[in-house]
Amino acid sequence: MTSHTAEMKGYFLLYAYQKARLWGTFDVLNSVLAEMKGRFGIVEVLESRLAEMKGGFGFLAARAGEMKGIHRVANDADERYELYRGVGAEPDPDTEAPWETFASLPHETAALDEWEFYYFILRKRNKFGVVSKNISSWMIVTHDEGAFANSPSAPDVILAVAGANGKMVVDAYYAYPKDGDDQATNWAVWFTSNGVNPDGNATPTYNETIIKADGVAKLHWESSEFGDGTTLKVLVRVRRFVVGEGWYPSDNATIYTVIADVDGPPTPDVKIALEKFAQLTALDEFYDEM
């Protein structure tokens, strides 16, 4: 019995040893499993990052879509000058098509009608299709040979009022020194009594030679008498006569309207005040140019 007991003790010891080894193995397995769980956590983090990246790609794709709508493509064929023309009034480049387009300067336009006021605006369009936004115009007048001419400036003061007995009374002032060699030589008055606007291209109702003495030319004109309530209209310009060429009028186009008044008193006379104002204006502008 003693021999078997000792043998059995040896088995128990072996069993205990093997059991200890197994427990150690389980510990290793637990450690590995814990480590793997940690790695699974890393995978979860990676999946989260991937989801974020997908969102980022979606954001970039959305921005790329927007950029497709706002980019410009250069086209050398689009680069050009655009000339806008107005007849008797300034053109509107924002609502009107160009009168002519061309690739370079200088440029010769098509023929223009004689004795007409033309206003021009020149803009530049680049190869991206973007056009300049300048709005300043320049005016020219053509005579019957098609050449260009410089007209005198408009009168500085024009006053049209209802006078006594159904008349229209007009006073105007023109500071001629500022126009230098292009000074006007005559007053021109276009007048109607039928409610229709006067035509500045027609023969004037009244023409008077400008008298030059003190730097300010003066015009005083009265219409004939009309019935009470008659609509009277007037256009007053100065113009320059060139021998062999003809008339060059100022470009002002304001038409003054009054209603004839037979019964009422005439409009108070402000001629003296206007005269002093016109003289001062003429002198100021004259000295500014010296």
C-alpha positions as CSV (number, residue, x, y, z in Angstrom):
1,M,0.0,0.0,0.0
2,T,2.8,2.3,0.8
3,S,4.2,1.9,-2.8
4,H,0.8,2.6,-4.4
5,T,0.2,5.5,-2.2
6,A,3.4,7.1,-3.1
7,E,2.6,6.4,-6.8
8,M,-0.8,8.0,-6.5
9,K,0.8,11.0,-4.8
10,G,3.1,11.3,-7.8
11,Y,0.0,11.3,-10.1
12,F,-1.6,14.0,-8.0
13,L,1.5,16.0,-8.2
14,L,1.6,15.6,-11.9
15,Y,-2.1,16.5,-12.2
16,A,-1.5,19.5,-10.1
17,Y,1.4,20.5,-12.3
18,Q,-0.6,19.9,-15.5
19,K,-3.4,21.9,-14.0
20,A,-1.1,24.7,-13.2
21,R,0.2,24.7,-16.7
22,L,-3.4,24.7,-18.0
23,W,-4.3,27.7,-15.9
24,G,-1.2,29.5,-17.2
25,T,-2.4,28.7,-20.7
26,F,-5.8,30.1,-19.9
27,D,-4.1,33.2,-18.5
28,V,-2.2,33.5,-21.8
29,L,-5.4,33.0,-23.7
30,N,-7.1,35.7,-21.6
31,S,-4.2,38.0,-22.2
32,V,-4.3,37.4,-25.9
33,L,-8.1,37.7,-25.9
34,A,-7.8,41.1,-24.1
35,E,-5.2,42.2,-26.6
36,M,-7.5,41.1,-29.4
37,K,-10.3,43.0,-27.9
38,G,-8.0,46.0,-27.8
39,R,-7.3,45.5,-31.4
40,F,-11.0,45.2,-32.1
41,G,-11.3,48.6,-30.4
42,I,-8.7,49.9,-32.8
43,V,-10.8,48.5,-35.7
44,E,-13.8,50.3,-34.3
45,V,-11.8,53.5,-34.2
46,L,-10.6,53.0,-37.7
47,E,-14.2,52.4,-38.8
48,S,-15.2,55.7,-37.1
49,R,-12.3,57.5,-38.9
50,L,-13.4,55.9,-42.2
51,A,-16.9,57.2,-41.7
52,E,-15.5,60.6,-41.0
53,M,-13.4,60.4,-44.1
54,K,-16.4,59.4,-46.1
55,G,-18.2,62.5,-44.9
56,G,-15.1,64.5,-45.8
57,F,-15.2,63.1,-49.3
58,G,-18.8,63.9,-49.5
59,F,-18.1,67.5,-48.5
60,L,-15.3,67.8,-51.1
61,A,-17.6,66.3,-53.7
62,A,-20.2,68.9,-52.9
63,R,-17.7,71.7,-53.1
64,A,-16.4,70.3,-56.4
65,G,-19.9,70.5,-57.7
66,E,-20.2,74.1,-56.7
67,M,-16.9,74.9,-58.2
68,K,-18.0,73.4,-61.5
69,G,-20.7,76.0,-61.6
70,I,-18.5,79.1,-60.9
71,H,-15.3,78.5,-62.9
72,R,-14.6,80.4,-66.1
73,V,-13.0,79.0,-69.2
74,A,-10.7,81.3,-71.3
75,N,-11.6,81.7,-74.9
76,D,-9.3,84.0,-76.9
77,A,-12.1,84.4,-79.5
78,D,-14.3,86.2,-76.9
79,E,-11.7,89.0,-76.4
80,R,-13.0,92.1,-78.2
81,Y,-14.0,95.8,-78.1
82,E,-17.7,96.6,-78.0
83,L,-18.9,100.0,-79.3
84,Y,-22.4,101.3,-78.2
85,R,-24.0,104.1,-80.1
86,G,-26.9,106.4,-79.3
87,V,-28.6,108.8,-81.7
88,G,-29.7,112.0,-80.0
89,A,-29.3,110.3,-76.6
90,E,-26.7,108.3,-74.6
91,P,-26.8,104.5,-75.2
92,D,-27.4,102.0,-72.4
93,P,-24.8,99.2,-72.6
94,D,-26.5,97.2,-69.9
95,T,-29.7,96.8,-71.9
96,E,-28.6,97.3,-75.5
97,A,-26.5,95.2,-77.9
98,P,-23.2,96.6,-79.2
99,W,-23.5,98.6,-82.3
100,E,-20.2,97.3,-83.5
101,T,-17.5,94.8,-82.2
102,F,-13.9,94.6,-83.3
103,A,-10.7,93.0,-82.2
104,S,-8.2,95.9,-82.0
105,L,-7.8,99.7,-82.1
106,P,-7.8,101.9,-84.0
107,H,-11.2,101.1,-85.7
108,E,-13.1,102.7,-88.4
109,T,-16.9,102.6,-88.0
110,A,-19.6,102.3,-90.6
111,A,-20.8,105.6,-92.2
112,L,-22.8,108.0,-90.0
113,D,-25.7,110.2,-91.1
114,E,-25.0,113.9,-91.7
115,W,-26.0,116.6,-89.2
116,E,-26.7,114.2,-86.3
117,F,-25.8,114.0,-82.7
118,Y,-24.1,110.7,-81.8
119,Y,-23.1,109.4,-78.4
120,F,-20.6,106.6,-78.0
121,I,-19.5,104.3,-75.2
122,L,-16.6,101.9,-75.8
123,R,-16.2,98.8,-73.6
124,K,-13.6,95.9,-73.5
125,R,-14.5,92.3,-73.1
126,N,-11.7,89.9,-72.0
127,K,-11.2,86.2,-73.0
128,F,-13.1,85.1,-69.9
129,G,-16.2,86.9,-71.1
130,V,-16.0,89.6,-68.5
131,V,-16.8,93.1,-69.8
132,S,-15.7,96.5,-68.4
133,K,-18.4,98.6,-66.8
134,N,-17.5,102.2,-67.9
135,I,-20.5,104.4,-68.6
136,S,-18.9,107.7,-69.7
137,S,-19.8,108.6,-73.3
138,W,-18.5,111.1,-75.8
139,M,-20.5,113.1,-78.3
140,I,-19.8,114.0,-81.9
141,V,-21.7,115.9,-84.5
142,T,-21.3,115.1,-88.2
143,H,-21.7,117.6,-91.0
144,D,-22.8,117.0,-94.6
145,E,-19.4,115.7,-95.7
146,G,-19.3,113.1,-92.9
147,A,-16.4,114.7,-91.0
148,F,-16.4,115.2,-87.3
149,A,-16.8,118.6,-85.7
150,N,-16.5,120.1,-82.2
151,S,-19.7,121.9,-81.1
152,P,-19.8,124.7,-78.5
153,S,-20.9,124.0,-75.0
154,A,-24.5,124.5,-73.9
155,P,-25.8,127.8,-72.6
156,D,-25.0,128.2,-68.9
157,V,-28.4,129.6,-67.8
158,I,-31.8,129.2,-69.6
159,L,-35.0,130.7,-68.1
160,A,-38.4,130.3,-69.8
161,V,-41.4,131.8,-68.1
162,A,-45.0,132.8,-68.8
163,G,-45.0,136.5,-69.7
164,A,-47.8,139.1,-69.9
165,N,-50.7,138.7,-72.4
166,G,-50.1,135.0,-73.1
167,K,-46.4,135.3,-74.1
168,M,-43.4,133.1,-73.4
169,V,-40.4,135.0,-72.2
170,V,-36.9,133.5,-72.6
171,D,-33.6,134.7,-71.1
172,A,-30.4,132.8,-71.6
173,Y,-26.7,133.3,-70.8
174,Y,-23.6,131.7,-72.4
175,A,-20.1,132.1,-71.1
176,Y,-18.2,131.8,-74.4
177,P,-14.5,132.2,-73.3
178,K,-14.5,128.5,-72.1
179,D,-15.0,127.2,-75.6
180,G,-11.9,128.8,-77.1
181,D,-11.8,128.3,-80.8
182,D,-15.1,126.4,-80.7
183,Q,-17.1,129.4,-79.4
184,A,-20.7,129.7,-80.7
185,T,-21.5,132.5,-83.1
186,N,-25.3,132.5,-82.8
187,W,-28.3,131.9,-80.6
188,A,-31.0,129.5,-81.9
189,V,-34.5,129.2,-80.6
190,W,-37.0,126.4,-81.6
191,F,-40.6,127.1,-80.5
192,T,-43.9,125.4,-80.7
193,S,-47.4,126.3,-79.5
194,N,-49.2,123.1,-80.4
195,G,-48.0,121.0,-77.5
196,V,-45.4,119.1,-79.6
197,N,-41.7,119.2,-78.7
198,P,-39.6,121.4,-80.9
199,D,-37.2,119.7,-83.3
200,G,-33.7,120.8,-82.9
201,N,-32.8,119.4,-86.3
202,A,-35.3,121.7,-88.1
203,T,-34.8,125.3,-89.1
204,P,-34.9,127.5,-85.9
205,T,-37.8,129.7,-85.1
206,Y,-35.4,132.5,-84.2
207,N,-31.7,133.0,-84.9
208,E,-29.6,135.8,-83.5
209,T,-25.9,136.7,-83.8
210,I,-24.1,136.5,-80.4
211,I,-22.7,139.8,-79.2
212,K,-19.5,139.2,-77.3
213,A,-18.3,142.0,-75.0
214,D,-17.8,141.0,-71.3
215,G,-17.4,137.2,-71.4
216,V,-21.1,136.4,-71.1
217,A,-23.4,136.5,-74.1
218,K,-27.1,137.3,-73.4
219,L,-30.3,136.4,-75.1
220,H,-33.8,137.9,-74.5
221,W,-36.6,136.6,-76.6
222,E,-40.4,136.8,-76.4
223,S,-43.0,134.8,-78.3
224,S,-46.1,136.3,-79.9
225,E,-49.3,136.3,-77.8
226,F,-51.4,133.2,-77.4
227,G,-54.7,132.3,-75.9
228,D,-55.1,131.5,-72.2
229,G,-54.0,127.9,-71.4
230,T,-52.0,127.4,-74.6
231,T,-49.0,125.0,-74.1
232,L,-45.8,126.7,-75.2
233,K,-42.5,124.8,-75.6
234,V,-39.0,126.0,-76.4
235,L,-35.5,124.6,-77.0
236,V,-32.6,127.1,-76.8
237,R,-29.1,126.4,-78.1
238,V,-26.0,128.2,-79.2
239,R,-24.3,127.2,-82.4
240,R,-21.2,127.8,-84.4
241,F,-21.1,128.6,-88.1
242,V,-18.1,127.4,-90.1
243,V,-17.8,128.7,-93.7
244,G,-17.9,125.9,-96.2
245,E,-19.2,123.5,-93.5
246,G,-22.3,124.8,-91.8
247,W,-23.7,124.9,-88.3
248,Y,-22.4,123.1,-85.3
249,P,-25.0,123.4,-82.4
250,S,-24.6,122.7,-78.7
251,D,-25.9,119.3,-77.6
252,N,-28.3,120.4,-74.8
253,A,-31.8,118.9,-75.4
254,T,-33.9,120.2,-72.4
255,I,-37.2,121.5,-73.6
256,Y,-38.9,124.1,-71.4
257,T,-42.7,124.2,-71.2
258,V,-45.0,127.0,-69.9
259,I,-48.8,127.6,-70.0
260,A,-49.8,130.8,-71.5
261,D,-51.6,133.1,-69.0
262,V,-53.6,136.0,-70.4
263,D,-55.3,137.2,-67.2
264,G,-52.5,136.8,-64.6
265,P,-49.5,139.1,-64.0
266,P,-46.2,138.4,-65.7
267,T,-43.6,136.3,-63.9
268,P,-41.4,138.4,-61.6
269,D,-38.4,139.7,-63.4
270,V,-35.2,137.9,-62.2
271,K,-33.1,138.9,-65.1
272,I,-30.7,141.1,-63.1
273,A,-29.9,138.3,-60.6
274,L,-29.4,135.8,-63.4
275,E,-27.2,138.2,-65.2
276,K,-24.9,138.6,-62.2
277,F,-24.8,134.9,-61.6
278,A,-23.9,134.2,-65.3
279,Q,-21.2,136.8,-65.2
280,L,-19.6,135.4,-62.1
281,T,-19.8,131.9,-63.6
282,A,-18.1,133.0,-66.8
283,L,-15.4,134.9,-65.0
284,D,-14.6,131.9,-62.7
285,E,-14.4,129.5,-65.5
286,F,-12.4,131.9,-67.6
287,Y,-9.8,132.4,-64.9
288,D,-9.7,128.7,-64.2
289,E,-8.6,128.1,-67.8
290,M,-5.8,130.8,-67.7
